[in-house]
C-alpha cells in the first residue's frame, strides 16, 4: 500500500498542475560533531541529515511534492569506564509542501509528513540493534535569497519529530512506542525550472 502512494500522488500533481508545470529540486543538509574531553568523561558524537525533495508548483507561491530524509546520529561514550558505541539512523519519505513569501520570496516554510520512517537503533543496554518503523514530520523555516533566476541558496532551521510504533529485534516484531526529535540548522539549495 505504502509503495503505491508516491506514484499516485505524483500522477495527481502532474495532471493538476497542467502541461506548463514548474519543477523544483530542493536539497538541504547538516553535519555536526561534538567532543567532550574531561578527566572523567570522553564523549564523541556525530550528527548529520540530508533532505532531497522534488516539487511541482500548483499556485503562485505554493509547491507540492515528495521528500526523502535521512538522519544519522552516532558516537561513543566512556563515562562508565568503557567505550560504549551509540547509533541511530532513520530513512523517511513522504509528501511535502513548500511556501515562499516576503520581498522577492526570500523566506520559505516547508512541511513534510513522512508516511514511512524506518530507523535502526543500537540499544546499549541490551547490546542489540533494533529496527523501528513508524511516521515522522519535518517543519522548516528558511532564509533563501535568489542567487540566479530560479536558484535559491541559504540556511534553514528545522524541527524533526518521529514516532515509531513497531520494533523488530532478531526477527521478532513487537508493538512498542519510541520517539526521536531534533532541532537543527541546515544549508539549503533549491533550483526551479
Secondary structure, DSSP 4 states (H G I P E B T S, - for coil): -GGGHHHHHHHHHHHHH-TT--EEEEEEEEEEEEEEE-SS-EEEEEEEEEEEEEEEE-SSSEEEEEEEEEEEEEEEE-TTSS-EEEEEEEEEEEEEEEEEESGGG-EEEEEEEEEEEEEEEEETTTTEEEEEEEEEEEEEEEEEEEEETTEEEEEEEEEEEEEEEEEEETTEEEEEEEEEEEEEEEEEEEEE-
